[in-house]
């Protein structure tokens, strides 16, 4: 029989959220085969995390950390908003955001990073799943850096310090006054939270999206001479970019100017050239397909069961 090591017990515990002695028993029963041990625990009803892994986790919190010339944002999901209001879960998300800020946004590196009470971040997540009784996941992480300037941030619907439902980072490149840059950057971050631009400017828009817009414009104007159609498409794309790119959008703080024009005007207050070089916007649960329960079928199953 294979020797059951502490590292094997630890790996199995992280995979399943089961207790240490249960993991050791599972490994003994399966000759040290980790995957077989996972199945053994599931059959015994001892794999707490695995039983919840197929549930949709679309609630949770966005965690955000910004300091100096770097900012980091993460999304940690839970099944219900109720759990997101729990102090323990909030502390976990804050810790994960701090870890990502330090080690970078590679998911494996974040999960393997130390946790003060659970060994690793991944262990802390699986322990929380087992304790709370809901599926949870570290879904994504991103960071933003600037060589000289500031990273401004904004958290919409804050639940606690650095936690909320929409988190935004904005990179402002400038040698100007930090306080002026931060104030302006926060306004731009609020704008990004409200308008959800696709890209910084037209060059950053996904080429597939641009081609789709071109096709729509050409279909709407089919039959016109080629030289006329070309100008219509060019004009239509300019209008589209004004709607979806940050620098060309009307600034929500003052719609009489674009965000790009506002940045140019800020140069007087900052005392140096000002350039918005990037942004990150995370909205909780965006892109997650939520399961729609068939309530009638659920009731019928309960009655027939």
C-alpha positions in Angstrom: 0.0 0.0 0.0 1.2 3.5 -0.8 2.4 5.6 2.0 -0.2 8.2 3.0 1.7 11.5 3.4 0.6 14.8 5.0 0.8 16.4 1.6 -1.7 13.9 0.2 -4.1 14.5 3.0 -3.8 18.3 2.5 -4.4 18.0 -1.2 -7.5 15.9 -0.7 -8.8 18.2 2.0 -8.4 21.2 -0.4 -10.2 19.3 -3.1 -13.2 18.3 -1.0 -13.4 20.4 2.1 -13.8 17.2 4.1 -12.2 16.8 7.6 -8.6 15.7 8.0 -9.3 12.3 9.5 -11.9 11.6 6.9 -9.4 12.4 4.2 -6.8 10.1 5.8 -9.4 7.3 6.0 -10.3 7.8 2.3 -6.7 7.6 1.2 -6.1 4.5 3.3 -9.2 2.9 1.7 -8.2 3.7 -1.8 -4.4 3.0 -1.6 -3.5 6.7 -1.9 -5.4 7.3 -5.1 -6.5 11.0 -4.8 -9.3 10.8 -7.4 -10.6 7.5 -6.0 -10.5 9.1 -2.5 -12.6 12.0 -3.7 -15.2 9.5 -5.0 -15.0 7.6 -1.7 -15.7 10.7 0.3 -18.6 11.7 -2.0 -20.2 8.3 -1.6 -19.9 8.6 2.1 -21.4 12.1 2.0 -18.3 13.6 3.4 -17.2 15.8 0.5 -18.7 19.0 1.5 -17.3 21.2 -1.2 -17.8 18.7 -4.1 -21.5 18.4 -3.4 -21.9 22.1 -4.0 -19.6 22.6 -6.9 -22.3 22.3 -9.6 -24.4 25.1 -8.1 -24.4 28.4 -9.9 -22.5 31.1 -7.8 -23.4 34.4 -9.3 -23.6 36.6 -6.2 -20.7 37.5 -4.0 -18.4 40.5 -4.0 -15.9 42.5 -6.1 -12.8 43.2 -4.1 -10.6 46.1 -5.0 -7.1 47.4 -3.8 -5.4 50.4 -5.2 -2.1 52.0 -4.0 0.3 54.2 -5.8 0.8 53.2 -9.4 -0.9 49.8 -9.1 -4.5 48.6 -8.6 -6.0 45.2 -8.4 -9.6 43.9 -8.7 -11.0 40.4 -8.0 -14.4 38.7 -8.2 -15.3 36.1 -5.6 -18.7 34.5 -6.1 -21.2 32.9 -3.7 -24.7 31.5 -4.4 -26.6 34.1 -2.4 -26.4 37.8 -1.5 -27.0 36.8 2.1 -23.5 35.1 2.3 -22.0 38.2 0.7 -23.1 40.2 3.7 -21.3 37.8 6.1 -18.3 39.3 7.8 -16.3 36.1 7.3 -16.9 36.0 3.6 -16.1 39.7 3.3 -12.8 39.2 5.2 -12.0 36.4 2.8 -12.6 38.5 -0.3 -10.5 41.4 1.2 -7.7 39.0 1.9 -7.8 37.6 -1.7 -7.7 41.1 -3.2 -4.7 41.9 -1.1 -3.0 38.7 -2.1 -3.7 39.3 -5.8 -2.3 42.9 -5.3 1.0 41.3 -4.0 1.5 38.2 -6.1 -0.2 39.2 -9.3 -3.4 38.0 -11.0 -2.4 34.4 -12.0 -5.2 32.3 -10.5 -3.0 29.4 -9.5 -0.6 31.8 -7.7 -3.4 33.5 -5.8 -4.9 30.1 -4.7 -1.5 28.8 -3.6 -0.7 32.0 -1.6 -0.5 31.8 2.2 -3.7 32.4 4.3 -3.2 33.3 8.0 -5.6 30.6 9.3 -6.2 28.1 6.5 -2.8 27.4 5.0 -3.6 28.6 1.5 -6.2 30.9 -0.1 -7.7 27.8 -1.8 -7.9 26.0 1.5 -9.7 29.1 2.9 -12.2 29.0 0.1 -12.9 25.3 0.4 -13.2 25.6 4.2 -15.7 28.5 3.7 -17.8 26.3 1.3 -17.9 23.5 3.9 -18.7 25.9 6.7 -21.3 28.1 5.0 -22.9 25.4 2.9 -22.8 27.3 -0.4 -20.7 27.0 -3.5 -18.0 29.7 -3.8 -15.4 30.5 -6.4 -12.6 32.8 -7.2 -13.7 33.7 -10.7 -11.3 36.3 -12.0 -8.7 38.9 -11.2 -7.1 41.8 -13.1 -4.6 44.6 -12.3 -3.7 47.9 -13.8 -0.3 49.7 -13.6 1.0 53.1 -14.7 4.7 54.1 -14.9 4.2 57.7 -13.6 0.9 58.9 -12.3 -1.9 57.3 -10.3 -4.4 54.4 -10.3 -7.8 55.8 -9.3 -10.6 53.6 -8.1 -14.3 53.6 -7.5 -16.6 51.0 -5.8 -20.3 51.2 -6.5 -22.7 49.9 -3.9 -20.0 49.4 -1.3 -20.6 46.6 1.3 -17.4 47.3 3.2 -13.9 48.8 2.6 -12.9 47.9 -0.9 -15.9 45.6 -1.4 -19.0 46.0 -3.5 -20.9 45.0 -6.7 -19.1 47.1 -9.3 -15.4 47.9 -9.0 -13.4 50.2 -11.4 -9.8 51.1 -11.8 -8.5 53.9 -14.0 -4.9 54.5 -15.0 -3.9 58.2 -15.3 -0.4 58.8 -16.7 1.0 62.2 -15.6 3.8 63.9 -13.7 1.2 66.3 -12.3 -0.2 66.9 -8.9 -1.3 63.6 -7.3 -4.3 65.0 -5.5 -5.7 66.6 -8.6 -5.1 63.4 -10.6 -6.7 61.2 -8.0 -9.8 63.4 -7.9 -10.2 63.5 -11.7 -9.4 59.7 -11.9 -12.2 58.9 -9.4 -14.6 60.9 -11.5 -13.6 59.0 -14.6 -13.9 55.7 -12.7 -17.5 56.7 -11.7 -18.1 57.4 -15.4 -16.8 54.0 -16.3 -19.1 52.3 -13.7 -22.1 54.1 -15.1 -21.5 53.7 -18.9 -19.5 50.5 -19.1 -17.4 51.4 -22.2 -16.1 48.6 -24.4 -12.6 50.1 -24.8 -10.5 53.1 -24.3 -10.7 54.2 -27.9 -11.7 52.8 -31.3 -8.4 50.9 -31.7 -9.3 48.9 -28.7 -12.7 47.6 -29.8 -12.8 44.0 -30.7 -12.4 43.7 -34.5 -15.3 41.2 -34.6 -17.5 43.8 -33.0 -16.4 46.4 -35.5 -17.1 44.1 -38.4 -20.6 43.4 -37.1 -21.3 47.1 -36.9 -20.1 47.5 -40.4 -22.3 44.7 -41.7 -25.3 46.2 -40.0 -24.6 49.7 -41.5 -24.1 48.1 -45.0 -27.3 46.1 -44.7 -29.3 49.2 -43.7 -28.0 51.1 -46.6 -27.9 48.4 -49.2 -28.4 49.6 -52.8 -26.5 52.9 -52.4 -23.5 53.6 -54.6 -20.2 52.1 -53.2 -18.6 55.5 -52.6 -21.7 56.7 -50.7 -21.9 53.5 -48.7 -18.3 53.8 -47.7 -18.8 57.3 -46.3 -22.0 56.2 -44.5 -20.1 53.3 -42.9 -17.2 55.5 -41.9 -19.6 58.1 -40.3 -21.7 55.4 -38.6 -18.6 53.8 -37.0 -17.5 57.2 -35.7 -20.9 57.6 -34.1 -20.7 54.1 -32.7 -17.3 54.7 -31.1 -18.6 57.9 -29.5 -21.2 55.7 -27.7 -18.9 52.8 -26.6 -15.3 54.1 -26.2 -14.3 55.9 -23.0 -12.3 58.8 -24.5 -15.1 59.7 -27.0 -18.1 59.4 -24.6 -19.7 62.5 -23.2 -18.4 62.9 -19.7 -21.1 62.1 -17.2 -19.8 64.8 -14.9 -20.2 67.4 -17.7 -21.8 66.0 -20.9 -20.8 69.1 -22.8 -17.4 67.6 -23.2 -16.0 64.2 -23.9 -13.9 62.3 -21.4 -10.8 62.9 -23.6 -11.5 66.6 -23.7 -11.9 66.6 -19.9 -8.5 65.0 -19.5 -7.0 67.7 -21.7 -8.6 70.4 -19.6 -7.3 68.7 -16.4 -3.7 69.5 -17.5 -4.1 73.1 -16.2 -5.0 71.9 -12.7 -2.5 69.1 -12.7 0.4 71.2 -14.0 1.5 68.6 -16.5 0.1 66.6 -19.5 -2.6 64.1 -18.5 -3.3 60.8 -20.3 -5.9 58.1 -19.5 -4.1 54.9 -20.4 -6.5 52.2 -19.4 -9.3 51.0 -17.2 -10.8 47.9 -15.7 -14.5 47.4 -14.8 -15.7 44.4 -12.9 -19.5 44.0 -12.3 -20.6 41.2 -10.1 -21.9 38.1 -11.9 -21.6 39.6 -15.4 -21.6 36.9 -18.0 -22.6 34.1 -15.6 -25.6 32.1 -16.8 -27.9 31.9 -13.9 -30.0 28.8 -13.5 -33.8 29.4 -13.8 -35.6 27.0 -11.6 -38.8 25.4 -12.8 -41.0 26.1 -9.8 -43.9 24.0 -11.1 -41.7 21.0 -11.7 -40.1 21.5 -8.3 -43.5 21.4 -6.6 -44.6 18.4 -8.6 -41.5 16.5 -7.7 -42.1 17.3 -4.0 -45.7 16.1 -4.2 -44.8 12.9 -6.1 -41.8 12.2 -4.0 
